[in-house]
Amino acid sequence: MLDTIISWFTVNPLSTLALILSTAGAFLVSGRSHEWRKRGFLIWIVSNFLIGYDYYINSNIPMVLLFLVVYEIANIRGVWSNLDDKFKESVKKIITLEKEL
């Protein structure tokens, strides 16, 4: 049984990496600290890209759209909601200045 699991991991390195990152991200987003949750969402951005790419290779377009569009937008929102308020204000000021120019 263990040989089968190890064999699967070596044959599917992309899926294995996505599994490890997804699990790490899930652990981090359940934390109390904004900083750790932000890191978890950033890790999920990478893992969801890998999963979406793997589905793309296998021509599973509905899952590609789910992971590369829906989940990525949700993760970006998760990162934003866990940023420091001072950083958010500076980004908003930059955006406002660009609109005025």
Secondary structure, DSSP 8 states (H G I E B T S, - for coil): -HHHHHHHHHH-HHHHHHHHHHHHHHHHHTSSSHHHHHHHHHHHHHHHHHHHHHHHHTT-HHHHHIIIIIHHHHHHHHHHHTS-HHHHHHHHHHHHHHHH-
